[in-house]
Amino acid sequence: MLNRYYEQELHNLRSLAAEFGRRNPALAPLLGSAAAVDADVERLLEGVAFMTGLVRQRLDDDFPEFVQSLAQLMFPQFLRPVPCMTIMQYSPRSVTGETLQVPVGTTFSSSGERGERAVFNAIYPVAVEPLRLEHAYWDAGQRASQVPALVLELALTGLDAAQWEGNSLRLWLGGSETVASGLFRILMRDTRAIYVGSPQGSMVRLEPACLRPFGFDPAYPLLPWPAGAHPAWRILHEYFALPEKLRFLELKGLERWRARQGTRLVLRFEFDRLPDWAPEVSVDNFVLHASPAVNLYPLDGQPLYVDHRQPEYRIRPVTGRQGAQIYSVDRVDLRSADGLEQGYQPASDCVPGAQSYHIRVRASALGSGCEHYLSLPGAGLAQDGEQVLSLRLSCTDGSGPDDLRLGEICEATDRSPVRVTFSNITGVTSYREPYLAQDLLWRVLSHMQANQMALSSAESLRKLLLLYLPEQRGESGQRAAGLRQIESIQQVQVQSQRRMVRGMPVQGSTVRIECAGDHFSGPGSLYLFGSVLNEFLSGCATMNTFIALTLHDTVHGETLQWPAQIGQQRLL
């Protein structure tokens, strides 16, 4: 950005100098066209152009500190970048018959063949069970007494079923977006019963509620969600950042299968009917032992020597990782010369009586990326002696991992599991810088008027969803698909309604959204989009009210409904 201002100012200075020389021939040798051969004069012009360009950029940004202060309080997610992401799969190194636990925070490294190694962090705890998926197929139910079903046949490795103590199983729906989202819709919407057992023994029936969309679980966010950000925005952020994360399913209740025998496990998902568009399935569409992973890792910041003579201090990660970009400042401690240590709280937390710090984020003046500055509002200016701020940061590798391919995140770190191999089974999403300057102002203003009444029109809902769509640079295919989905929204109708819930009247709203189904890759993609909107709208509803969503496909004439959900938002 600064290059444009610098070049414009330098061009203006040279043009003005030439014009001045023509009007003042006596001074022309000092500043006219002949001045171009004088290196000293040329350096002076370049220096003035650089400083003037900085001033112009500052004026055009309309002093973003004002809107940043508001964003820190209400919408801090826009002041953080979106790091690169992928899906990882684990496999045991050897057949042990044990369940291996891979905790949250396990890290992996890229191979380094494409530059510096990038570190990725797992966001799900994964139990690597001694199971291997061998077959996946549709059972069409040839006899009149049978119903169509999806059958998954798994083999236990290293032990018998009687020795296996697993009580849940997590699956990631792989394959193309059309196939995976179609399976998500069939399993979550059309399942009438689930049976688990062995081929030699009896099958145990589980309710459809035992299968839940684990990717929607707020306990495991894709990124550390800021404390001041409304939780309802998280699902939109994740859907447009890594939609594959929402394709995780978890089957609970396997402990009911008590008569375990043999070395095989059969899962049978039964349906009243299968849609005509049901995709062909294989073992590649049902992935065991997987987790999303994010290019995010902890790093110390360079110590800051505080003399209270500067309004702010530049934050830099410690040397050792080139290209490290700051994602967030997680901890700030002040150490004085007498050995006392004092913790500082973010000013946006508004903790009474606590020492606080404030973070400013600015676009880099000399290149890509952002710069973070720390200030200590209200700090004791009269304090004497040396004071040092120690910082704990969360950092990313910026756009460095953008070009990583399948299987290239496979190297171990000091926090990698020893008994498990791993690799990325999807591509890596592109890095996105935080929204600053005029982009930030537009997003803050749009969110401040986003409420149930403001979202009662198709145009308002489309504009809100556009705020979370990736920028044009990079991931053009993902942006184009997301843009078509948003543009499919044709009409939104909201009606107040009162229903009886557990014998009590509850006030709420029914929301009907009409979409063009041909804007989606398939019926499953439309259902996943509706599930995201349902989660978002229920998160915006106030406590002790309900939201009931209906999604109508105007092209194919199909209507999808979601059960009413009670709102969780507290009234101010």
N, C-alpha and C positions, 0 to 999 in steps of 0.2 A: 504493500500500500504506500509506504513512504517513497519508494522509487518514483511513483507517478508524480507525487507532489514535488520531489526534488528536481525531476526533469522539467516540469512545468516552470518552476521558479528559476532554474538556470537558463532556460530558453528566454524567459521574460527579461532577466538581467542582461543577457547578451544583446537582445533586441533593443532594450532601453539604452545600453551603452553605445550601440551603433548609432541610434537616433540622436543621443546626446553629443556624440562626436561630430555628426554632420552639422548640428546647430552651433557648436562651439569649436571651430577649427583649431583655435589655439590650444585647447585641452585634448584634442583628438589623439595625439600621440600617447597620452596617459591612459585613456579609457576607450578609445575608438576601436576601429577594426584592427589597427595595428597592435592593440593590447593582447590579442590572442596569442602572439608569440612570446609574451612576457609570462613566464611561469608563475612568478609571484602574484601578479594581478589575477591570473587564472585561478590560483588556489584561493585567493580572497573571494572571488565570485562564487566558487563552489562552496566555500564555507558559509557565506551569507545565504546561498540557495538552500543549503542543508538546514540551517536554523529556521529560515522562513518556512520551509516545508513542514517542519515539526509544528510550528505555530498554526499553520493552515490545517494540518491534520487534526490538531487539538480542537480548533474551532468547529470543524465539520463534524466531529464526533459529539458535539453539544455537551461536553463535560460528562462523560459516562459515569463518573463517580456517583452522581446523584441517583441515577436509575440503578446502579449496582448496589447501593445501600438498600434500596427497596427490594431488589432481587435477592439479596442475601437473607432477608427476613422471610420472604414469602415463596420465592421460586429459586432456591439455590441450585437446583439441578441444571439450570441453563448456564451457570458459571463454571461448570465442570466439563471436560472433554468426554467423548465417548471412545474408549480404547478399543483395540482390535479384539475380536471374540471368535470362538469356535466351539465345536463339540468334540470331546475326548472320549475314547473308549479304553477300558482296562481289560487285561487278560492275565491270569496267573502264569507265572514263569514255569511252574511244574505242577503236576497232578498231586495235590496234597490231601484232598478231601476236606479242607478247612474253608471257612468263610473268612476272607481277608477284608479288613476294614480300611477304607481310604477316606480320611477325614476331610472336612472343609479346610481350605487353605493349602492343600497339597499343591506343589508347584512343579512345573515342567519347563523344559527349555527347548528351543528350536535347535536344529543341527548346526547352524552357523554357516551353512553353505552359501547363504545369500546375505552375508554381512554379519554384523554383531548378533550374538545370540539374544533371542527375546524370551522373556519369562512369562509363563501363563499360570494363572491361579484357579484351581477348581472351586466351584461355588456350591456343589452338592456333596454331602457325605454319601459314599457308595459302598455297599456291601458286595464284594466280589464273591458270589456264590459258586460252589462247585457244580455249575450247571452249564450245559451247552445246548443251544437251540439247534435241532436237527431237521425238523420239518415244520412248514406252515402252509396251510391249504384251507380252501372252503369246502365244507361238507354240505352239499346242496339238499340233503334230506330226501332220499329217493322214496322211502316209504311214507305212507299217509300219516303215520303217527310221529314222524320226525319233523323237525323244524330246521331251517338253514342255520349253519354254525360256522364259526371260525375256529380251527383247531391248531393248537401249537403243541408240538411234541418236543420235550426236552429230555436230555440224558444227564444223569448224575455221574460225576467223575470222581473216582477215588473213595466212594462210600455208597452204602445202600440208602434207600429212602427212609428206612427206619432210623438211621443215624442222623439224618439231616434235620435240623431244627429251624429252618427258615419259616418265617410267618408272613413275609411280604415279598413282592417281586416288582421291580421297576423296569419299564420298557421305554425305549425311545423309538418313535415311529420314523424310520428312515426312508430313503428313496426320494423320488421327485416330490416337489411341493404338492402337486396334484394328487398323487397316490397317498402320501402321508396324511395330508389334511382330510382326504376322503375316508381313510381308516379312522382318523380321529373322530369324525362325525358319526360313522357307523357304530363305533364302540361306545361313544359317550351318549348317543341319542337313541339308538335302536336296540341296545342290549336288554334282553328280558330276563336272562339267567346266566350264571357262570358256574361251570362245574370243574372241579379239580380232583385229580386222583391218578391212579396208575392203570395201565392197560390190563393188569391181572386182577385188580381189585375193584371195589365199588367207588363211585364218584360222589363227591360231597358238593352240595349246592350252595352257592354264595349269591347274595343279593346284588343287583346291579350297582348299588351304592358302594360296594366294596372296591369298585374301580373308580378312581378319582383322577382328575387332571393335575398331576403333581407340578407341572410347569407353571400353574397359576398360584401356587402356594406362596403367600406373602412372607412366610418365614425364611425363604431362600431367594432374596432379590438378586437380579443379575448383577447389579452394581450396588455398592454401599449407598443406601438411600439417605439423603440429608435429613436431619432431624426436623428442620423447618419446612420441608416440602410436603405437600398434601399427598397421602398415600394413593389416592385415586389416579394420580398422573403416572404412577409407576408402570401400570400395565400398558399404557400407550407408549411409554418410553421403551419398554422391553419389546413390544410387538414390532416397532419399526427399527429397532436396533438389531435384534436377533430373534426373528419369529420362530426359528427352530427350537428355541428354549421352551416354547409353549406346547411342544409335541411330546412331552414326557407324561407317561401314565404310570400309576402305581396301583397294584392289586394287593389289597389287604385281606386278612382273614384266613390265610393258609394254615393257621394253627388248628382250624377245625378239621383239617385232614389228619385224622389220628391213626387210621389203619394203613400206615405207610408200608409198602413192600416193593421189592424189585429195585431196579436202577433207572426207572423211567418215570417221567412226570408228564401228565397230559392236562392242558388247559383248554376248555371248550366254552366258547362264548356263543350263546344261542340268541337268535333274533326271530321276531314274528315274520319278517320278510326281509329279503335283501333287495336294495335298489338296483335298477338296471345298470347303473353306472359303476357298480362295485368293482374296484380294480383287481387285477391279478396280484397275488401275493407270493412272497418267497421269504426265506429266512433273513434276507437283507432288509426287509421292511420292519423287523422287530429286533432291536439292538439291546442286548443286555449290558449292564455295567458301564453306563455312559454318564457323562456330566458335562454341562457347559463350563467353559474355561475363559477367563478374561485376562488380557495382558495388563496386569495390575500387581504391584509388589511394594512392600514397605522399604523405605530408604531414609537415612538420616539426612537432614539438611545441614549445610555449612553453618557453623556457629556464627551468631551475630553479636558483635561487640556494641553494646548500647551505651551511648553517651548523652542521649536526649537532646542532641544538637541537630538531628535530622528529623524531618517529618515522617519519613518512612525508610524501610530497609529492604533491599532486594533479596529475595529468597532464591537460593540455588541448591540443588541436590549436591551431595558430596561427589567428588570426582571419582571416576572408575567406570561409570556407564555413560558412554557417549550417546547423545540424543535422548537422554531421559527427560521426560516432560512431567511436570507436577500435575497430579490429579486433584489432590486435596491436602490441606494442612491438618493433621490429626492431633498433634499435641505440641504445646509450647510451654517451656519451663524457663524461668529466670533464675540464674545462679549468680550470687553476689560474691565479692572478694572475701567476705567473712565466712563463706561456706553455706550460707542459707539458700534454700531452694524454694521457689514459689511457682505454683502452676497458674497459667493464664487460661481464661475461657474465651471462646469466640464472642464478640460483641453482640452477634445476632441471637445468642442464647439468653441474653437479658437476665443474667444471674445477679441478684442484688448483693452488693458488697464485694463482689469478686473482681479481681484485676482482669482486664479484657484486652483482646487484640482484634484488629480489623485487617482483613485481607482485601487488597485491590488486585484485579486481574486486568492486564493490558495486552493488547496485541503487540508482538515484538516489532520494534521500530526498524530493525535491520534484517529481518528474515521472517520465516514462518514460525509458528508456535506462539506461545504466550509467556508473559513475564508476570510473576507474582511479587507483590510488595506487602510488607507487614508494617503496621503502625500501632502505636500503643496510646490510644486516647486516654487522657486523664492520668497518665503515668506520673510518678513522682519526679518532677524535674529537679528537685532540690537534693536528690539522693547523690551521695558522693561515692567514689570508689568504682572499680571496674565491675561491670555487669555483663553477663553473657547469656544470650538466649539460645537454648538448645531446641531443635525442631525435629519432629517425627513426621515424615511425609508418606503419602501414597503416590507412586509414580507409574508412568507407562513408558513404553518405548516409542511413543508417537506413531508416525506412519511407517516406521521401520519394518514391522511384520506384515505390511499390506500384501506383499508378494509371496508369502509362504503358501506352499501347496499341500495337498493331502499327504499325510504321513510324515511331514517334516518336523512336527513338534513331538519329538521322541527321545530327547536326551534327558538324563536325570539331573536333579539339583540336590542340594543338601536337605531338601524337604520333600523328596520324591519317595514313593513306596519302594522298598527293596525287592519284595517278592512279587511284584506286578510289573508287566510291561504296559506300555501305553502309546497312543498316537492319535493325532487328530483325524477324524473321519469326515469332516466337512471343511470347506474352504474357510479362509480367515476374512472377516469383515474389515472394511476400511476404517481407518482412524478419522474421527471428526473433532474438530476444534470447538471450543466453547463459543457461544453466541455473545458477541460484544458489540459495543457502540449502538448503531441504529437498529441492528437486528435484535439486540437485547431489549431495547425500548419497546419495539413492536410486540415482542412476546410477553413482556410484563403487562402491557396495557390489555392485550387480548385475554390473558389469564385473569386479570382483575375483574373482568366483567363476565367470566365464565361461571354461570350457575344454571340451575335447572330451567329457569325461564329463558335465559339467553340461549340455551341449547335446544329450545323448542322449535327452531327453524333449521331447515337443511343447510342453508348458507352458513349459519353460525357454527354448526357442527363440522362442516367441511373445513372452515377456516381454522378451527381449533385443532383438528387432526393434522392439518398441513404444518402446524408448528413443530411436530415431531418427526416429520418426514426428513430423510437424509438430504443433505445439500446436493446440488447437481454434480459437483466434482466427486468422482469415484462412485462405485456402486450404482451406475446409471440404470442397470437392469432392475435392481431392487427398488430404486426410486420410481421408475416407470410403473412397476407393478403396484406399488403403494399408492401412487397418484391415481391410477385407474380405479382402485378400490374406493378411494375417497370420493372421486368424481361420480361413483355409482350411486351415491346417496341422492335421492330425488325429492323425498318429502319426509318430514318429521311431524308427528302429531303427539301431543301430550295431553292427557285428560286426568283430572283428579278423580279419585275413587276411594271408597271406604270398604274394607273387607273385614270379616270376622277371623281373627287369628287366636286360636286357643280360647275361644269364648270372649275375646275382647275386641272391640272395634278399633281398627288401625287405619289411619289415613295414609294414602299413598298416591302414586301416579302410574298410569299405564302409558307406555311409550311405544308407538308404532313407527317403524322406520321402513320406508320403501326404497329398495335398491334394485339396480339393473344387474341381474345375475350374469350377463355376458361380459361384465367387467372383471370377472374372477376366473381363475384357472379351472375351477370346477365347483361342484356343490359343496365339497368339503372346505374349500377355501372360503366360501361365503359363510359357512357355519362357524369357522374359526374366527372370522372377522366379527360376526355377531356375538360370539362368546366374549371377545375382548370388549366390545361396546357394552355388553351386559355387566361385565365386571367393573368397567369404568363408571357407568351410570349409577350402579348400586353404591359405589364408593362415594359418589357425589351426593347421594340422598342423605338427609338428616337422620339422626338417631330416632328410632321408634316410628319411622315411616318406611314404606316399601316402594320398590320399583319392579314393575313387570314389563319385560321387553318382548315385543313381537316384531319379527323381521319378515317383510314380504318381498319376494322376488317378482318384480313386475314383468320380467321376460318369460320365465317358465311358470309363473302362477303359483309358486309354492310359498307356503307360510310356515315360518319357524317360530316356536315359542320357547321361552325360558321360564322356569318357575320364579315366582316373586321372591325378591330378596330384601331383607330388612337392612336399612341404611345404617352406617357406622359413623357418619360425620357428626361431630359435636357442634352444637350451636354456640356462637360466641356470646 
